[in-house]
Amino acid sequence: MTRIPAWLLRHRITIERYRGDSAYGPLYDPPDEDVPALVSETIRLVRAPDGRQVVSSAQLLLDLDTDVPAGSRITLPSGRTTVPISIATVDAPGLPVPAHREVSAE
């Protein structure tokens, strides 16, 4: 399996992985800073897991091993904090396509 090349992941983001809810609101893991990513802050229409069409204002390409649970907080290089709308694993075994994780965020 071909992985996405590290030199392509030019940006650094911070991920606070969602752990669940408490009586006081959502719980997050400590921030994982300097996560390599390729960030594109463009407006796109995407489909949320529940089938709704939602506007995504940031798309991220990440290494396949990067864990981003639904509900996590992501701080982009611009300083803006966002949450994932959809998370996809792109993997084509046997084809010369780099495997990676693709995140569409609010």
Backbone as JSON, one array per atom type, in Angstrom:
{
  "sequence": "MTRIPAWLLRHRITIERYRGDSAYGPLYDPPDEDVPALVSETIRLVRAPDGRQVVSSAQLLLDLDTDVPAGSRITLPSGRTTVPISIATVDAPGLPVPAHREVSAE",
  "N": [[0.84, -1.17, 0.0], [0.6, 2.14, -0.88], [1.54, 5.05, 0.79], [0.45, 8.4, 1.62], [2.7, 10.89, 0.63], [5.01, 12.3, 2.96], [6.08, 14.82, 2.45], [4.07, 16.12, 1.16], [2.24, 16.86, 3.05], [2.01, 19.72, 4.16], [1.05, 21.54, 6.08], [0.42, 22.27, 9.59], [-1.67, 21.09, 12.08], [-3.86, 21.17, 14.98], [-5.29, 18.68, 16.95], [-7.96, 17.93, 19.02], [-9.12, 15.23, 20.35], [-12.35, 13.88, 20.48], [-13.9, 12.55, 23.36], [-16.27, 11.96, 24.61], [-19.39, 12.74, 26.32], [-20.01, 14.71, 29.25], [-21.48, 15.68, 32.4], [-21.01, 18.32, 32.27], [-20.6, 19.03, 29.67], [-18.98, 18.4, 26.45], [-16.17, 16.1, 26.42], [-12.67, 16.16, 25.87], [-9.59, 14.79, 24.63], [-6.2, 15.67, 25.64], [-4.68, 18.3, 23.69], [-3.33, 17.35, 20.54], [-0.7, 18.47, 19.1], [0.85, 19.96, 16.17], [0.21, 18.17, 14.06], [0.74, 16.69, 10.97], [-0.68, 17.83, 7.92], [-2.55, 18.44, 4.89], [-4.12, 21.27, 4.09], [-7.03, 22.73, 2.82], [-8.79, 25.54, 2.59], [-11.62, 25.91, 1.43], [-14.9, 26.5, 0.08], [-17.27, 24.0, 0.03], [-19.9, 21.78, -0.88], [-20.99, 19.14, 1.04], [-21.98, 15.81, 2.03], [-23.41, 15.01, 5.06], [-23.06, 12.47, 7.68], [-25.69, 11.8, 8.39], [-27.09, 12.2, 6.1], [-27.82, 14.77, 5.34], [-27.21, 17.71, 3.34], [-24.41, 19.68, 3.71], [-22.47, 22.64, 4.24], [-19.04, 22.67, 3.78], [-16.17, 24.23, 4.95], [-13.52, 23.73, 5.07], [-11.1, 21.41, 4.03], [-9.24, 18.53, 4.72], [-6.31, 16.61, 4.24], [-4.89, 13.79, 5.59], [-2.39, 11.68, 7.16], [-2.81, 8.16, 6.93], [-2.77, 6.89, 9.43], [-3.61, 8.78, 11.24], [-5.83, 9.55, 13.75], [-9.09, 10.73, 13.87], [-11.73, 11.18, 15.59], [-15.3, 11.48, 15.2], [-16.78, 14.56, 16.16], [-14.53, 15.71, 17.23], [-12.28, 18.47, 17.96], [-10.67, 20.66, 15.77], [-7.9, 22.64, 15.17], [-7.04, 24.86, 12.76], [-4.3, 25.91, 10.55], [-4.73, 28.63, 10.19], [-5.72, 29.42, 12.59], [-8.34, 29.13, 13.14], [-10.95, 27.28, 14.7], [-12.53, 24.19, 14.2], [-14.92, 21.54, 13.45], [-15.16, 18.09, 12.44], [-17.18, 17.21, 9.61], [-17.5, 15.08, 7.87], [-15.65, 12.03, 7.63], [-13.36, 10.23, 5.83], [-11.77, 7.25, 4.71], [-9.36, 6.79, 2.38], [-8.35, 4.33, 0.39], [-6.82, 2.18, -1.8], [-6.09, -0.79, -2.39], [-3.46, -2.34, -4.15], [-3.49, -0.54, -6.22], [-1.77, 2.32, -7.63], [-2.31, 4.51, -5.84], [-2.15, 6.94, -3.33], [-2.75, 6.04, 0.01], [-4.83, 7.57, 2.4], [-6.35, 9.72, 4.91], [-9.31, 11.55, 4.68], [-10.77, 14.53, 5.58], [-13.67, 16.43, 5.89], [-14.52, 19.54, 7.05], [-16.42, 21.82, 9.16]],
  "CA": [[0.0, 0.0, 0.0], [1.33, 3.4, -0.98], [1.06, 6.07, 1.73], [0.57, 9.77, 1.15], [4.07, 11.32, 0.95], [5.11, 13.27, 4.07], [6.38, 16.16, 1.93], [2.82, 16.72, 0.69], [1.51, 17.35, 4.22], [2.75, 20.96, 4.43], [0.51, 22.33, 7.18], [0.38, 21.65, 10.91], [-2.93, 21.35, 12.75], [-4.0, 20.64, 16.33], [-6.5, 17.88, 17.09], [-8.43, 17.57, 20.35], [-9.99, 14.11, 20.06], [-13.57, 13.8, 21.29], [-13.96, 11.35, 24.21], [-17.66, 11.69, 25.03], [-20.05, 13.84, 27.02], [-20.1, 14.66, 30.7], [-22.54, 16.54, 32.91], [-20.62, 19.71, 32.01], [-20.38, 19.23, 28.24], [-18.11, 17.42, 25.8], [-14.83, 15.85, 26.94], [-11.67, 16.01, 24.83], [-8.23, 14.43, 25.01], [-5.3, 16.82, 25.52], [-4.4, 18.63, 22.28], [-2.24, 16.74, 19.79], [-0.25, 19.6, 18.28], [1.78, 19.72, 15.06], [-0.2, 17.03, 13.24], [0.92, 17.03, 9.57], [-1.89, 17.8, 7.1], [-2.67, 19.34, 3.75], [-5.37, 21.95, 4.37], [-7.6, 23.58, 1.78], [-9.95, 26.24, 3.14], [-12.51, 26.28, 0.33], [-16.3, 26.21, 0.34], [-17.77, 22.85, -0.74], [-21.1, 21.14, -0.37], [-20.72, 17.74, 1.34], [-23.09, 15.11, 2.67], [-23.12, 14.6, 6.44], [-23.4, 11.06, 7.9], [-27.14, 11.59, 8.47], [-27.67, 12.4, 4.77], [-28.03, 16.19, 5.03], [-26.16, 18.42, 2.62], [-23.84, 20.68, 4.61], [-21.35, 23.38, 3.66], [-17.73, 22.47, 4.39], [-15.3, 25.36, 4.63], [-12.13, 23.28, 5.14], [-10.88, 20.01, 3.72], [-7.91, 18.14, 5.19], [-5.75, 15.31, 3.91], [-4.05, 13.38, 6.71], [-1.83, 10.35, 7.07], [-3.79, 7.11, 7.21], [-2.72, 6.53, 10.85], [-4.12, 9.87, 12.07], [-7.18, 9.27, 14.25], [-9.93, 11.91, 14.07], [-13.1, 10.75, 15.87], [-16.37, 12.46, 15.0], [-16.95, 15.44, 17.31], [-13.24, 16.28, 17.65], [-12.0, 19.87, 17.62], [-9.46, 20.8, 14.96], [-7.45, 24.01, 14.99], [-6.37, 24.98, 11.47], [-3.14, 26.82, 10.56], [-5.21, 30.02, 10.26], [-6.14, 29.67, 13.96], [-9.77, 28.84, 13.24], [-11.28, 25.97, 15.25], [-13.64, 23.6, 13.47], [-15.21, 20.14, 13.76], [-15.38, 17.31, 11.22], [-18.52, 16.87, 9.12], [-17.36, 13.7, 7.39], [-14.29, 11.49, 7.69], [-13.29, 9.11, 4.9], [-10.49, 6.6, 4.51], [-9.14, 6.54, 0.96], [-7.38, 3.24, 0.3], [-7.06, 1.37, -2.99], [-5.03, -1.8, -2.41], [-3.03, -2.8, -5.46], [-3.42, 0.57, -7.18], [-0.76, 3.3, -7.24], [-3.0, 5.67, -5.28], [-1.72, 7.03, -1.93], [-3.76, 5.86, 1.05], [-4.85, 8.7, 3.33], [-7.62, 10.04, 5.54], [-9.84, 12.8, 4.15], [-11.73, 15.11, 6.52], [-14.37, 17.65, 5.51], [-14.84, 20.2, 8.32], [-17.28, 23.0, 9.09]],
  "C": [[0.89, 1.24, 0.0], [0.71, 4.4, -0.01], [1.21, 7.44, 1.11], [1.96, 10.27, 1.55], [4.08, 12.41, 2.04], [5.36, 14.68, 3.56], [5.13, 16.87, 1.42], [2.02, 17.34, 1.84], [2.22, 18.57, 4.79], [2.3, 21.74, 5.65], [0.6, 21.55, 8.49], [-0.94, 22.08, 11.56], [-2.88, 20.79, 14.16], [-5.32, 19.89, 16.4], [-6.75, 17.61, 18.56], [-9.48, 16.49, 20.14], [-11.16, 14.04, 21.04], [-13.62, 12.49, 22.05], [-15.37, 10.99, 24.61], [-18.22, 12.91, 25.74], [-20.02, 13.61, 28.52], [-21.27, 15.55, 31.13], [-22.26, 18.01, 32.59], [-20.34, 20.0, 30.54], [-19.43, 18.19, 27.68], [-16.74, 17.31, 26.47], [-13.89, 15.6, 25.77], [-10.36, 15.53, 25.43], [-7.37, 15.68, 24.98], [-4.95, 17.06, 24.05], [-3.18, 17.89, 21.74], [-1.79, 17.8, 18.79], [0.71, 19.14, 17.19], [1.48, 18.44, 14.3], [-0.04, 17.43, 11.77], [-0.38, 16.86, 8.78], [-1.7, 18.66, 5.87], [-4.05, 19.95, 3.87], [-5.77, 22.82, 3.2], [-8.85, 24.22, 2.36], [-10.78, 26.78, 1.98], [-13.93, 25.87, 0.7], [-16.74, 25.07, -0.58], [-19.03, 22.32, -0.08], [-20.8, 19.66, -0.18], [-21.95, 17.12, 2.0], [-22.64, 14.63, 4.05], [-23.53, 13.13, 6.62], [-24.91, 10.79, 7.98], [-27.85, 11.88, 7.15], [-27.93, 13.85, 4.39], [-26.91, 16.73, 4.17], [-25.71, 19.59, 3.48], [-22.68, 21.37, 3.91], [-20.09, 23.1, 4.47], [-16.85, 23.63, 3.98], [-13.82, 25.0, 4.75], [-12.07, 21.79, 4.85], [-9.43, 19.69, 4.09], [-7.55, 16.76, 4.67], [-4.76, 15.0, 5.02], [-3.45, 12.01, 6.42], [-2.88, 9.33, 7.49], [-3.86, 6.75, 8.69], [-3.28, 7.62, 11.77], [-5.57, 9.6, 12.45], [-7.91, 10.59, 14.49], [-11.36, 11.43, 14.33], [-14.1, 11.86, 15.57], [-16.54, 13.27, 16.28], [-15.66, 16.07, 17.81], [-13.15, 17.75, 17.28], [-10.67, 19.92, 16.88], [-9.15, 22.28, 14.84], [-6.6, 24.05, 13.72], [-5.17, 25.92, 11.56], [-3.54, 28.3, 10.67], [-5.63, 30.41, 11.68], [-7.61, 29.39, 14.19], [-9.97, 27.43, 13.78], [-12.54, 25.47, 14.56], [-13.86, 22.17, 13.93], [-15.46, 19.39, 12.46], [-16.85, 17.14, 10.89], [-18.5, 15.42, 8.67], [-15.89, 13.31, 7.4], [-14.27, 10.26, 6.8], [-11.87, 8.57, 4.86], [-10.39, 6.27, 3.03], [-8.01, 5.53, 0.84], [-7.75, 2.39, -0.91], [-5.95, 0.33, -3.1], [-4.74, -2.27, -3.84], [-2.96, -1.71, -6.52], [-2.39, 1.59, -6.71], [-1.37, 4.62, -6.75], [-2.6, 5.77, -3.81], [-2.9, 6.91, -0.96], [-3.66, 7.04, 2.02], [-6.23, 8.82, 3.95], [-8.04, 11.42, 5.05], [-10.93, 13.31, 5.09], [-12.33, 16.37, 5.91], [-14.86, 18.28, 6.82], [-15.71, 21.43, 8.09], [-16.47, 24.24, 8.83]]
}
